[in-house]
Amino acid sequence: MSGIFLSYRRDDSQGEALHLFEDLKKHFGADQVFMDISGIDPGRDFRKVIDNAVRTCDLLIVMIGRTWLDSTDDRGRRRIDDPEDFVRMETAAALRREIPVIPVLVQGTGMPHSDQLPGELEALAWRNAFEVRHARWEIDVAELLKALRKVVSASGTVSIPAVSETSNATQDNATRRAIPRKPNVLIMVAVAVVVLVGGLVYLLWHAGGTPTPSPTDSRRLARMSNLEYGTNRFGGDYRSFEATEPQACKDACATEAQCAAFTFVKPGVQEASGVCWLKDRVLPPNPDANCVSGIKM
């Protein structure tokens, strides 16, 4: 294996790890990213598979959430203090190889101090970390990808455009040929649509104001899915507000034309009160016990 190894604790940051895994696959290709849920075939010894993946990867990402450091086993001991803890073994192996080890902080978590870590992980505390915030997921991940490009080559299909460090004149010719040119007729149609819409708005305004949704429109907008308990739909956020229950998010999404989905984060996770995130598109569901989501039908 080469590329990126994604290390995480399932009881700490599984939802965020799954979402980042999908972002990395889209950018670098599925064969360049390893995560335990997809990289181990049935019947394989997962210890050997993980060990081989860590020994041959180009870099390791450590997802660190609120319970990454203090997560305990069934006897109340910190997992990170157990020499056979897989997260510890993965991180220590990468540090010994002296490959890039990138802590990715989620859920508003701070970086652990060296005196909080076992001896073989102390060097992790001095690695430059990236914070990926729920409200700025796409922006923060774009910055992370920019840093990862220096180590791992992207595949042919790139989901987030690279920031060019050279002039247009020095761009690869094959890349420029791969970008289709839009016919001028499409531009002309778009201009015509803008003019027609502008004229309609002008006429409505002078006829007595902007139109309000009819009862039929309201019923159409109100068609929402059942509440998706234990589910987070990352990204696409266009506004947020405090809420005490997920039904408030559902009602708000049903009445806003821009809203396509929502996620309610339970009180005490991001803020003292609950937080409702309204989204302008429907993104894949991710398991998260602290969230409730829904989509517009």
Backbone as CSV, one residue per row, in Angstrom:
resi,resn,N_x,N_y,N_z,CA_x,CA_y,CA_z,C_x,C_y,C_z
1,MET,0.845,-1.201,0.000,0.000,0.000,0.000,0.877,1.247,0.000
2,SER,0.421,2.306,-0.612,1.047,3.618,-0.493,-0.063,4.619,-0.285
3,GLY,0.292,5.835,0.054,-0.736,6.851,0.237,-1.002,7.154,1.691
4,ILE,-2.282,7.248,2.049,-2.697,7.783,3.345,-3.321,6.698,4.204
5,PHE,-2.876,6.611,5.449,-3.485,5.722,6.441,-4.283,6.602,7.397
6,LEU,-5.566,6.284,7.583,-6.454,7.072,8.442,-6.687,6.315,9.742
7,SER,-6.161,6.848,10.845,-6.279,6.232,12.168,-7.304,7.001,12.991
8,TYR,-8.175,6.275,13.713,-9.217,6.923,14.510,-9.758,5.938,15.539
9,ARG,-10.481,6.475,16.523,-11.194,5.630,17.486,-12.673,5.629,17.115
10,ARG,-13.263,4.434,17.048,-14.665,4.350,16.647,-15.590,5.035,17.641
11,ASP,-15.264,4.948,18.935,-16.139,5.572,19.929,-15.827,7.050,20.127
12,ASP,-14.913,7.579,19.317,-14.518,8.976,19.474,-14.874,9.814,18.251
13,SER,-14.504,9.369,17.064,-14.661,10.225,15.877,-15.001,9.419,14.632
14,GLN,-15.814,8.375,14.764,-16.120,7.535,13.604,-16.834,8.315,12.515
15,GLY,-17.797,9.173,12.896,-18.525,9.939,11.891,-17.619,10.853,11.092
16,GLU,-16.773,11.603,11.778,-15.854,12.507,11.091,-14.849,11.727,10.239
17,ALA,-14.374,10.593,10.758,-13.405,9.789,10.011,-14.004,9.254,8.717
18,LEU,-15.240,8.788,8.781,-15.901,8.281,7.579,-16.050,9.377,6.527
19,HIS,-16.417,10.569,6.989,-16.612,11.670,6.044,-15.283,12.095,5.417
20,LEU,-14.233,12.194,6.236,-12.920,12.560,5.697,-12.417,11.472,4.751
21,PHE,-12.674,10.218,5.079,-12.292,9.095,4.221,-12.891,9.249,2.828
22,GLU,-14.169,9.622,2.757,-14.818,9.812,1.456,-14.203,10.983,0.700
23,ASP,-13.899,12.083,1.417,-13.267,13.235,0.768,-11.894,12.865,0.203
24,LEU,-11.119,12.103,0.980,-9.786,11.712,0.530,-9.852,10.774,-0.672
25,LYS,-10.806,9.835,-0.663,-10.957,8.912,-1.800,-11.291,9.672,-3.080
26,LYS,-12.197,10.657,-2.975,-12.583,11.414,-4.161,-11.396,12.170,-4.737
27,HIS,-10.522,12.617,-3.874,-9.403,13.441,-4.343,-8.207,12.619,-4.808
28,PHE,-7.820,11.613,-4.011,-6.604,10.870,-4.306,-6.854,9.508,-4.954
29,GLY,-8.098,9.024,-4.896,-8.391,7.693,-5.417,-8.496,6.678,-4.301
30,ALA,-9.394,5.692,-4.468,-9.658,4.710,-3.409,-8.421,3.893,-3.059
31,ASP,-7.524,3.666,-4.032,-6.342,2.847,-3.770,-5.254,3.606,-3.010
32,GLN,-5.480,4.889,-2.757,-4.479,5.693,-2.067,-4.853,5.992,-0.615
33,VAL,-5.977,5.465,-0.158,-6.437,5.760,1.207,-6.826,4.458,1.890
34,PHE,-6.300,4.242,3.106,-6.616,3.035,3.871,-7.393,3.406,5.123
35,MET,-8.509,2.693,5.333,-9.293,2.810,6.560,-9.810,1.419,6.889
36,ASP,-9.849,1.067,8.159,-10.110,-0.324,8.524,-11.439,-0.860,8.005
37,ILE,-12.470,-0.003,7.882,-13.774,-0.515,7.486,-13.820,-0.952,6.025
38,SER,-12.882,-0.450,5.197,-12.928,-0.780,3.771,-11.682,-1.497,3.284
39,GLY,-10.612,-1.456,4.058,-9.346,-1.999,3.577,-9.052,-3.413,4.029
40,ILE,-9.976,-4.066,4.743,-9.728,-5.412,5.256,-10.800,-6.354,4.725
41,ASP,-10.406,-7.324,3.920,-11.348,-8.277,3.365,-11.800,-9.269,4.435
42,PRO,-12.999,-9.838,4.278,-13.476,-10.844,5.237,-12.509,-12.019,5.341
43,GLY,-12.266,-12.476,6.574,-11.396,-13.620,6.792,-9.929,-13.289,6.954
44,ARG,-9.537,-12.029,6.671,-8.137,-11.626,6.819,-7.828,-11.294,8.271
45,ASP,-6.575,-11.530,8.679,-6.120,-11.153,10.018,-5.928,-9.637,10.026
46,PHE,-6.850,-8.913,10.711,-6.801,-7.455,10.613,-5.541,-6.881,11.232
47,ARG,-4.920,-7.593,12.178,-3.671,-7.092,12.768,-2.563,-7.029,11.723
48,LYS,-2.466,-8.068,10.913,-1.423,-8.104,9.885,-1.706,-7.096,8.775
49,VAL,-2.988,-6.974,8.403,-3.345,-6.023,7.349,-3.016,-4.602,7.777
50,ILE,-3.396,-4.240,9.015,-3.136,-2.890,9.521,-1.634,-2.651,9.633
51,ASP,-0.898,-3.648,10.160,0.549,-3.493,10.307,1.213,-3.255,8.955
52,ASN,0.802,-4.015,7.940,1.380,-3.836,6.609,1.031,-2.476,6.020
53,ALA,-0.217,-2.016,6.255,-0.640,-0.718,5.728,0.157,0.413,6.359
54,VAL,0.402,0.320,7.667,1.176,1.379,8.343,2.623,1.364,7.871
55,ARG,3.166,0.167,7.655,4.581,0.064,7.260,4.835,0.564,5.852
56,THR,3.788,0.643,5.023,4.000,1.003,3.619,3.311,2.300,3.194
57,CYS,2.668,3.005,4.119,1.968,4.238,3.742,2.939,5.409,3.637
58,ASP,2.515,6.464,2.947,3.324,7.672,2.814,3.141,8.612,3.992
59,LEU,1.954,8.611,4.566,1.691,9.443,5.741,0.531,8.857,6.525
60,LEU,0.418,9.274,7.775,-0.658,8.800,8.645,-1.402,9.994,9.215
61,ILE,-2.733,9.945,9.121,-3.587,10.954,9.731,-4.165,10.380,11.021
62,VAL,-4.044,11.108,12.112,-4.615,10.689,13.389,-5.810,11.587,13.685
63,MET,-7.011,11.025,13.644,-8.221,11.786,13.977,-8.340,11.845,15.497
64,ILE,-8.379,13.059,16.051,-8.420,13.239,17.506,-9.672,14.011,17.881
65,GLY,-10.591,13.334,18.552,-11.805,13.957,19.059,-11.742,14.120,20.565
66,ARG,-12.872,14.395,21.163,-12.903,14.729,22.587,-12.504,13.575,23.498
67,THR,-12.731,12.335,23.066,-12.423,11.201,23.949,-11.238,10.374,23.448
68,TRP,-10.518,10.857,22.431,-9.389,10.109,21.879,-8.355,9.793,22.952
69,LEU,-8.025,10.771,23.783,-6.973,10.604,24.787,-7.466,9.836,26.007
70,ASP,-8.685,10.096,26.446,-9.176,9.549,27.716,-10.118,8.365,27.560
71,SER,-10.298,7.850,26.358,-11.150,6.686,26.151,-10.627,5.514,26.985
72,THR,-11.537,4.809,27.658,-11.135,3.731,28.571,-11.686,2.383,28.114
73,ASP,-11.031,1.311,28.564,-11.504,-0.036,28.254,-12.501,-0.485,29.307
74,ASP,-12.920,-1.763,29.249,-13.944,-2.245,30.171,-13.459,-2.351,31.612
75,ARG,-12.147,-2.146,31.833,-11.607,-2.139,33.202,-11.269,-0.735,33.688
76,GLY,-11.678,0.264,32.903,-11.489,1.638,33.321,-10.103,2.195,33.061
77,ARG,-9.260,1.503,32.295,-7.910,1.996,31.995,-7.912,2.776,30.682
78,ARG,-7.080,3.797,30.614,-6.969,4.539,29.365,-6.451,3.612,28.270
79,ARG,-7.155,3.596,27.136,-6.722,2.746,26.025,-5.351,3.157,25.506
80,ILE,-5.068,4.447,25.507,-3.803,4.933,24.970,-2.605,4.436,25.766
81,ASP,-2.835,4.003,27.043,-1.749,3.471,27.879,-1.505,1.989,27.643
82,ASP,-2.363,1.348,26.853,-2.219,-0.077,26.559,-1.304,-0.247,25.350
83,PRO,-0.157,-0.934,25.510,0.760,-1.109,24.369,0.117,-1.813,23.181
84,GLU,-0.993,-2.543,23.395,-1.664,-3.244,22.309,-2.870,-2.482,21.771
85,ASP,-3.055,-1.259,22.212,-4.116,-0.406,21.665,-3.772,-0.099,20.207
86,PHE,-4.726,-0.359,19.299,-4.418,-0.227,17.884,-4.085,1.208,17.490
87,VAL,-4.771,2.181,18.045,-4.469,3.579,17.721,-3.045,3.912,18.149
88,ARG,-2.662,3.452,19.337,-1.290,3.685,19.802,-0.288,2.975,18.900
89,MET,-0.567,1.718,18.547,0.361,0.955,17.712,0.520,1.592,16.331
90,GLU,-0.596,2.034,15.734,-0.532,2.647,14.413,0.296,3.926,14.446
91,THR,0.007,4.775,15.446,0.696,6.068,15.524,2.172,5.890,15.845
92,ALA,2.485,5.004,16.794,3.878,4.781,17.170,4.686,4.230,15.997
93,ALA,4.096,3.325,15.220,4.810,2.755,14.077,5.138,3.826,13.052
94,ALA,4.186,4.731,12.799,4.430,5.801,11.831,5.489,6.780,12.343
95,LEU,5.456,7.084,13.635,6.462,7.985,14.205,7.857,7.369,14.124
96,ARG,7.951,6.066,14.353,9.260,5.410,14.253,9.797,5.451,12.836
97,ARG,8.898,5.384,11.846,9.329,5.453,10.445,9.704,6.872,10.031
98,GLU,9.353,7.842,10.855,9.639,9.253,10.585,8.981,9.729,9.291
99,ILE,7.782,9.211,9.028,6.970,9.723,7.929,6.068,10.814,8.475
100,PRO,5.448,11.635,7.628,4.536,12.656,8.143,3.383,12.027,8.938
101,VAL,3.166,12.510,10.132,2.041,12.105,10.980,1.249,13.376,11.281
102,ILE,0.033,13.455,10.782,-0.750,14.689,10.863,-1.926,14.505,11.810
103,PRO,-1.907,15.169,12.975,-3.089,15.136,13.837,-4.190,16.013,13.225
104,VAL,-5.400,15.477,13.104,-6.556,16.227,12.627,-7.530,16.338,13.798
105,LEU,-7.709,17.557,14.282,-8.526,17.796,15.476,-9.966,18.065,15.076
106,VAL,-10.900,17.352,15.689,-12.320,17.531,15.412,-13.058,17.730,16.736
107,GLN,-14.309,18.186,16.635,-15.177,18.393,17.799,-14.640,19.468,18.743
108,GLY,-13.832,20.401,18.223,-13.288,21.474,19.054,-12.212,21.014,20.009
109,THR,-11.581,19.885,19.737,-10.577,19.297,20.626,-9.235,20.016,20.496
110,GLY,-8.517,20.148,21.629,-7.177,20.695,21.601,-6.148,19.595,21.444
111,MET,-4.934,19.976,21.085,-3.862,19.002,20.890,-3.367,18.484,22.234
112,PRO,-3.209,17.153,22.410,-2.681,16.623,23.671,-1.264,17.121,23.938
113,HIS,-0.940,17.321,25.213,0.423,17.696,25.594,1.287,16.441,25.671
114,SER,2.579,16.615,25.530,3.486,15.459,25.519,3.428,14.678,26.820
115,ASP,3.221,15.381,27.971,3.185,14.667,29.250,1.886,13.888,29.463
116,GLN,0.921,14.025,28.546,-0.313,13.251,28.623,-0.235,11.972,27.798
117,LEU,0.858,11.804,27.048,0.990,10.688,26.115,2.035,9.689,26.584
118,PRO,1.884,8.423,26.209,2.943,7.441,26.482,4.238,7.868,25.802
119,GLY,5.364,7.382,26.326,6.664,7.811,25.832,6.830,7.690,24.331
120,GLU,6.357,6.579,23.745,6.571,6.383,22.316,5.678,7.275,21.456
121,LEU,4.726,7.985,22.090,3.856,8.897,21.345,4.136,10.366,21.650
122,GLU,5.115,10.656,22.490,5.381,12.040,22.884,5.653,12.935,21.675
123,ALA,6.308,12.386,20.659,6.635,13.193,19.473,5.380,13.685,18.759
124,LEU,4.251,12.992,18.953,3.006,13.413,18.307,2.610,14.819,18.746
125,ALA,2.893,15.163,19.999,2.499,16.464,20.534,3.184,17.620,19.816
126,TRP,4.268,17.333,19.098,5.017,18.383,18.412,4.752,18.402,16.914
127,ARG,3.831,17.561,16.456,3.470,17.580,15.039,2.434,18.671,14.775
128,ASN,2.613,19.361,13.657,1.681,20.420,13.288,0.306,19.814,13.002
129,ALA,-0.729,20.337,13.684,-2.069,19.769,13.587,-2.975,20.634,12.710
130,PHE,-4.011,20.002,12.147,-5.071,20.693,11.419,-6.359,20.563,12.218
131,GLU,-7.085,21.666,12.335,-8.405,21.605,12.948,-9.455,21.597,11.838
132,VAL,-10.354,20.627,11.878,-11.451,20.542,10.929,-12.743,20.730,11.711
133,ARG,-13.414,21.868,11.462,-14.620,22.219,12.208,-15.869,21.845,11.431
134,HIS,-16.891,21.460,12.173,-18.141,21.043,11.545,-18.710,22.155,10.666
135,ALA,-18.709,23.380,11.178,-19.323,24.495,10.450,-18.504,24.929,9.241
136,ARG,-17.225,24.556,9.193,-16.352,24.958,8.083,-15.687,23.730,7.467
137,TRP,-16.411,22.606,7.422,-15.818,21.341,7.002,-15.168,21.447,5.623
138,GLU,-15.885,21.919,4.643,-15.364,21.942,3.277,-14.150,22.865,3.154
139,ILE,-14.186,24.011,3.834,-13.060,24.954,3.781,-11.832,24.357,4.461
140,ASP,-12.024,23.786,5.657,-10.898,23.233,6.406,-10.306,22.017,5.692
141,VAL,-11.163,21.159,5.124,-10.658,19.991,4.408,-9.889,20.417,3.156
142,ALA,-10.328,21.481,2.502,-9.603,21.985,1.333,-8.176,22.382,1.714
143,GLU,-8.013,23.013,2.883,-6.672,23.382,3.355,-5.848,22.143,3.672
144,LEU,-6.491,21.149,4.273,-5.789,19.895,4.570,-5.334,19.216,3.282
145,LEU,-6.201,19.160,2.280,-5.842,18.541,1.012,-4.673,19.262,0.347
146,LYS,-4.662,20.563,0.489,-3.562,21.343,-0.091,-2.226,20.907,0.499
147,ALA,-2.213,20.628,1.806,-0.978,20.168,2.452,-0.644,18.728,2.052
148,LEU,-1.669,17.885,1.929,-1.437,16.484,1.590,-0.906,16.311,0.171
149,ARG,-1.257,17.226,-0.726,-0.793,17.120,-2.123,0.732,17.091,-2.224
150,LYS,1.395,17.683,-1.235,2.850,17.736,-1.276,3.476,16.365,-1.026
151,VAL,2.675,15.447,-0.476,3.204,14.126,-0.122,2.610,13.022,-0.988
152,VAL,1.303,13.106,-1.256,0.602,12.054,-1.994,0.122,12.617,-3.326
153,SER,0.375,11.923,-4.414,-0.070,12.369,-5.728,-1.548,12.102,-5.890
154,ALA,-2.272,13.080,-6.438,-3.706,12.918,-6.662,-3.935,12.025,-7.870
155,SER,-5.083,11.337,-7.871,-5.462,10.510,-9.011,-5.995,11.390,-10.121
156,GLY,-6.396,10.772,-11.226,-6.871,11.542,-12.378,-8.112,12.341,-12.086
157,THR,-8.980,11.864,-11.180,-10.219,12.572,-10.870,-10.033,13.360,-9.598
158,VAL,-10.083,14.669,-9.699,-9.857,15.543,-8.555,-11.152,16.235,-8.200
159,SER,-11.594,16.044,-6.944,-12.870,16.627,-6.547,-12.735,18.069,-6.116
160,ILE,-11.564,18.447,-5.581,-11.329,19.818,-5.152,-10.166,20.354,-5.959
161,PRO,-10.344,21.393,-6.760,-9.272,21.855,-7.639,-8.042,22.266,-6.862
162,ALA,-6.882,21.925,-7.374,-5.637,22.343,-6.746,-5.431,23.827,-6.953
163,VAL,-4.788,24.469,-5.978,-4.461,25.876,-6.098,-3.203,25.993,-6.935
164,SER,-3.300,26.639,-8.072,-2.173,26.714,-8.990,-1.069,27.583,-8.427
165,GLU,0.156,27.071,-8.468,1.308,27.837,-8.008,2.114,28.360,-9.198
166,THR,1.599,28.151,-10.425,2.277,28.651,-11.612,1.291,29.413,-12.453
167,SER,1.798,30.085,-13.488,0.916,30.835,-14.368,0.156,29.887,-15.269
168,ASN,-0.924,30.393,-15.892,-1.709,29.575,-16.802,-0.863,29.075,-17.968
169,ALA,0.137,29.845,-18.354,0.962,29.474,-19.500,1.760,28.217,-19.235
170,THR,2.012,27.868,-17.969,2.827,26.703,-17.645,1.990,25.527,-17.209
171,GLN,0.657,25.607,-17.288,-0.183,24.477,-16.924,0.034,23.338,-17.906
172,ASP,-0.166,22.121,-17.391,-0.026,20.943,-18.224,-1.041,20.956,-19.364
173,ASN,-0.565,20.742,-20.608,-1.463,20.807,-21.757,-2.557,19.764,-21.685
174,ALA,-2.231,18.568,-21.188,-3.249,17.514,-21.093,-4.355,17.917,-20.140
175,THR,-3.970,18.600,-19.054,-4.976,19.048,-18.092,-5.886,20.071,-18.724
176,ARG,-5.294,20.994,-19.514,-6.112,22.019,-20.147,-7.048,21.413,-21.193
177,ARG,-6.591,20.385,-21.892,-7.458,19.743,-22.871,-8.601,19.009,-22.208
178,ALA,-8.387,18.571,-20.930,-9.429,17.809,-20.241,-10.561,18.690,-19.759
179,ILE,-10.367,20.017,-19.765,-11.405,20.932,-19.310,-12.270,21.315,-20.496
180,PRO,-13.529,20.852,-20.535,-14.366,21.121,-21.707,-14.730,22.591,-21.807
181,ARG,-14.770,23.108,-23.009,-15.202,24.479,-23.243,-16.718,24.507,-23.386
182,LYS,-17.347,25.446,-22.735,-18.798,25.583,-22.825,-19.143,26.373,-24.088
183,PRO,-20.071,25.869,-24.877,-20.449,26.596,-26.094,-20.993,27.973,-25.770
184,ASN,-20.760,28.920,-26.678,-21.259,30.269,-26.478,-22.771,30.320,-26.374
185,VAL,-23.455,29.351,-27.005,-24.919,29.375,-26.973,-25.425,29.225,-25.548
186,LEU,-24.705,28.462,-24.704,-25.114,28.314,-23.305,-25.029,29.643,-22.560
187,ILE,-23.989,30.397,-22.866,-23.842,31.707,-22.232,-24.983,32.622,-22.650
188,MET,-25.339,32.551,-23.923,-26.422,33.402,-24.412,-27.750,33.031,-23.752
189,VAL,-27.990,31.727,-23.589,-29.223,31.291,-22.930,-29.250,31.757,-21.487
190,ALA,-28.108,31.640,-20.793,-28.034,32.063,-19.394,-28.329,33.549,-19.264
191,VAL,-27.767,34.361,-20.167,-28.020,35.803,-20.136,-29.501,36.085,-20.357
192,ALA,-30.109,35.364,-21.304,-31.528,35.571,-21.581,-32.383,35.241,-20.374
193,VAL,-32.037,34.152,-19.678,-32.793,33.763,-18.478,-32.681,34.830,-17.407
194,VAL,-31.472,35.364,-17.209,-31.272,36.412,-16.199,-32.116,37.639,-16.519
195,VAL,-32.134,38.013,-17.812,-32.918,39.184,-18.213,-34.402,38.947,-17.973
196,LEU,-34.901,37.764,-18.321,-36.321,37.459,-18.132,-36.705,37.448,-16.668
197,VAL,-35.853,36.826,-15.842,-36.141,36.787,-14.401,-36.119,38.185,-13.813
198,GLY,-35.127,38.985,-14.230,-35.055,40.354,-13.738,-36.287,41.154,-14.110
199,GLY,-36.760,40.961,-15.347,-37.966,41.671,-15.769,-39.179,41.242,-14.981
200,LEU,-39.300,39.960,-14.691,-40.430,39.452,-13.916,-40.417,40.022,-12.501
201,VAL,-39.239,40.042,-11.888,-39.139,40.606,-10.536,-39.537,42.072,-10.536
202,TYR,-39.094,42.811,-11.569,-39.432,44.234,-11.657,-40.945,44.422,-11.750
203,LEU,-41.602,43.613,-12.606,-43.052,43.741,-12.766,-43.795,43.390,-11.490
204,LEU,-43.341,42.332,-10.818,-43.998,41.929,-9.566,-43.832,43.004,-8.503
205,TRP,-42.679,43.579,-8.446,-42.403,44.616,-7.444,-43.346,45.804,-7.630
206,HIS,-43.467,46.235,-8.884,-44.319,47.388,-9.138,-45.793,47.032,-9.113
207,ALA,-46.090,45.740,-9.129,-47.499,45.340,-9.042,-47.966,45.197,-7.604
208,GLY,-47.038,45.358,-6.641,-47.488,45.296,-5.243,-46.629,44.446,-4.347
209,GLY,-45.377,44.223,-4.737,-44.482,43.510,-3.842,-44.138,42.136,-4.364
210,THR,-43.238,41.441,-3.648,-42.808,40.108,-4.050,-43.865,39.089,-3.694
211,PRO,-43.977,38.008,-4.486,-45.001,37.014,-4.213,-44.676,36.198,-2.977
212,THR,-45.706,35.731,-2.290,-45.529,34.848,-1.139,-45.943,33.455,-1.544
213,PRO,-45.333,32.429,-0.922,-45.661,31.061,-1.310,-47.134,30.766,-1.100
214,SER,-47.739,30.075,-2.042,-49.131,29.677,-1.912,-49.229,28.506,-0.952
215,PRO,-50.431,28.186,-0.480,-50.576,27.011,0.380,-50.039,25.753,-0.266
216,THR,-50.197,25.637,-1.596,-49.673,24.459,-2.285,-48.154,24.389,-2.153
217,ASP,-47.480,25.577,-2.328,-46.029,25.622,-2.186,-45.620,25.214,-0.787
218,SER,-46.335,25.700,0.238,-46.002,25.393,1.618,-46.101,23.899,1.880
219,ARG,-47.145,23.265,1.332,-47.279,21.829,1.545,-46.128,21.077,0.873
220,ARG,-45.735,21.556,-0.324,-44.626,20.895,-1.016,-43.335,21.015,-0.226
221,LEU,-43.044,22.215,0.309,-41.824,22.419,1.063,-41.838,21.656,2.379
222,ALA,-43.008,21.353,2.895,-43.105,20.715,4.202,-42.877,19.211,4.146
223,ARG,-42.709,18.635,2.958,-42.500,17.190,2.863,-41.070,16.853,3.280
224,MET,-40.936,16.333,4.495,-39.622,16.014,5.052,-39.562,14.528,5.400
225,SER,-38.358,14.002,5.454,-38.170,12.614,5.865,-38.421,12.479,7.363
226,ASN,-38.538,11.257,7.827,-38.572,11.022,9.266,-37.227,11.408,9.866
227,LEU,-37.218,11.725,11.157,-35.977,12.092,11.826,-35.007,10.912,11.805
228,GLU,-33.758,11.195,11.449,-32.708,10.175,11.378,-31.871,10.247,12.648
229,TYR,-32.264,9.503,13.652,-31.561,9.535,14.938,-30.188,8.857,14.807
230,GLY,-29.194,9.438,15.519,-27.844,8.897,15.464,-27.170,9.099,14.118
231,THR,-27.565,10.160,13.403,-27.032,10.397,12.051,-26.579,11.844,11.902
232,ASN,-25.423,12.029,11.287,-24.894,13.354,10.976,-24.682,13.439,9.471
233,ARG,-25.111,14.528,8.853,-24.873,14.763,7.422,-23.937,15.969,7.300
234,PHE,-22.636,15.684,7.113,-21.620,16.725,7.109,-21.711,17.595,5.859
235,GLY,-21.350,18.883,6.034,-21.155,19.783,4.909,-22.432,20.419,4.396
236,GLY,-22.254,21.402,3.488,-23.375,22.072,2.866,-24.096,23.052,3.760
237,ASP,-23.522,23.424,4.911,-24.208,24.316,5.839,-24.287,25.738,5.287
238,TYR,-25.472,26.345,5.343,-25.579,27.752,4.947,-26.028,28.651,6.096
239,ARG,-26.582,28.078,7.174,-26.819,28.855,8.381,-27.081,27.914,9.544
240,SER,-26.920,28.435,10.768,-27.174,27.642,11.961,-27.885,28.512,13.000
241,PHE,-28.556,27.850,13.942,-29.203,28.572,15.029,-29.368,27.633,16.218
242,GLU,-29.539,28.209,17.398,-29.728,27.405,18.597,-31.127,26.803,18.605
243,ALA,-31.215,25.568,19.071,-32.498,24.873,19.132,-32.462,23.882,20.288
244,THR,-33.620,23.569,20.823,-33.688,22.642,21.956,-34.043,21.228,21.533
245,GLU,-34.566,21.075,20.308,-34.972,19.754,19.847,-34.888,19.698,18.328
246,PRO,-34.711,18.493,17.769,-34.544,18.372,16.313,-35.774,18.786,15.514
247,GLN,-36.960,18.749,16.118,-38.162,19.124,15.388,-38.095,20.575,14.922
248,ALA,-37.423,21.440,15.726,-37.274,22.843,15.334,-36.461,22.964,14.046
249,CYS,-35.444,22.112,13.889,-34.642,22.100,12.663,-35.492,21.627,11.485
250,LYS,-36.262,20.586,11.725,-37.106,20.021,10.679,-38.116,21.048,10.186
251,ASP,-38.741,21.776,11.117,-39.729,22.779,10.748,-39.094,23.915,9.960
252,ALA,-37.893,24.348,10.405,-37.211,25.445,9.711,-36.823,25.032,8.295
253,CYS,-36.312,23.820,8.146,-35.899,23.342,6.825,-37.101,23.231,5.892
254,ALA,-38.247,22.822,6.445,-39.437,22.640,5.617,-39.952,23.945,5.036
255,THR,-39.652,25.064,5.694,-40.184,26.357,5.252,-39.176,27.207,4.496
256,GLU,-37.926,26.740,4.358,-36.918,27.502,3.635,-36.600,26.810,2.313
257,ALA,-36.775,27.529,1.232,-36.568,26.949,-0.101,-35.131,26.485,-0.301
258,GLN,-34.181,27.186,0.314,-32.776,26.833,0.121,-32.403,25.540,0.833
259,CYS,-33.161,25.182,1.852,-32.790,24.048,2.695,-33.124,22.720,2.016
260,ALA,-32.123,21.823,1.984,-32.321,20.481,1.435,-32.184,19.403,2.505
261,ALA,-31.515,19.745,3.610,-31.306,18.789,4.695,-30.903,19.555,5.949
262,PHE,-30.880,18.859,7.075,-30.465,19.506,8.323,-29.808,18.477,9.230
263,THR,-29.024,18.984,10.179,-28.481,18.158,11.259,-28.638,18.916,12.567
264,PHE,-29.213,18.257,13.553,-29.348,18.802,14.902,-28.275,18.169,15.774
265,VAL,-27.446,19.015,16.425,-26.399,18.544,17.326,-26.889,18.737,18.764
266,LYS,-26.874,17.684,19.530,-27.447,17.699,20.870,-26.776,18.722,21.787
267,PRO,-27.492,19.220,22.809,-26.915,20.183,23.758,-25.668,19.624,24.423
268,GLY,-24.681,20.522,24.632,-23.458,20.151,25.311,-22.366,19.599,24.427
269,VAL,-22.657,19.403,23.145,-21.642,18.876,22.235,-20.857,20.010,21.583
270,GLN,-21.580,20.935,20.937,-20.935,22.107,20.345,-21.186,23.352,21.183
271,GLU,-22.403,23.492,21.670,-22.782,24.613,22.520,-23.552,24.060,23.708
272,ALA,-23.785,24.945,24.701,-24.559,24.511,25.869,-25.959,24.079,25.448
273,SER,-26.512,24.802,24.498,-27.805,24.417,23.940,-27.570,23.577,22.693
274,GLY,-28.640,23.043,22.119,-28.510,22.328,20.865,-28.269,23.294,19.716
275,VAL,-27.717,22.800,18.628,-27.437,23.628,17.458,-28.064,22.966,16.229
276,CYS,-28.759,23.764,15.442,-29.364,23.283,14.202,-28.557,23.809,13.021
277,TRP,-28.149,22.902,12.126,-27.387,23.261,10.929,-28.258,22.986,9.712
278,LEU,-28.601,24.035,8.976,-29.386,23.889,7.752,-28.442,23.792,6.563
279,LYS,-28.747,22.895,5.612,-27.821,22.571,4.534,-28.489,22.782,3.176
280,ASP,-27.695,23.236,2.225,-28.257,23.523,0.901,-28.170,22.341,-0.062
281,ARG,-27.711,21.189,0.422,-27.699,19.978,-0.393,-27.716,18.753,0.521
282,VAL,-28.060,17.628,-0.052,-28.143,16.374,0.696,-26.820,15.631,0.543
283,LEU,-26.143,15.391,1.669,-24.864,14.697,1.670,-25.008,13.349,2.367
284,PRO,-24.041,12.421,2.189,-24.187,11.072,2.747,-24.346,11.089,4.266
285,PRO,-25.154,10.169,4.808,-25.316,10.072,6.260,-24.105,9.419,6.900
286,ASN,-23.746,9.881,8.109,-22.650,9.305,8.872,-23.129,9.020,10.283
287,PRO,-22.778,7.876,10.858,-23.232,7.553,12.214,-22.626,8.485,13.256
288,ASP,-23.467,9.046,14.112,-23.011,9.925,15.191,-24.114,9.986,16.238
289,ALA,-23.831,9.448,17.425,-24.841,9.360,18.476,-25.296,10.723,18.965
290,ASN,-24.523,11.775,18.671,-24.842,13.106,19.169,-25.683,13.917,18.196
291,CYS,-26.119,13.319,17.102,-26.805,14.084,16.068,-28.116,13.434,15.639
292,VAL,-29.008,14.293,15.117,-30.244,13.859,14.498,-30.369,14.642,13.192
293,SER,-30.671,13.965,12.091,-30.725,14.623,10.795,-32.047,14.354,10.090
294,GLY,-32.209,14.983,8.936,-33.378,14.778,8.102,-33.157,15.424,6.759
295,ILE,-33.917,14.997,5.760,-33.776,15.561,4.421,-35.144,15.949,3.881
296,LYS,-35.135,16.871,2.932,-36.375,17.265,2.268,-36.648,16.260,1.154
297,MET,-37.883,15.815,1.066,-38.258,14.777,0.094,-38.522,15.398,-1.280
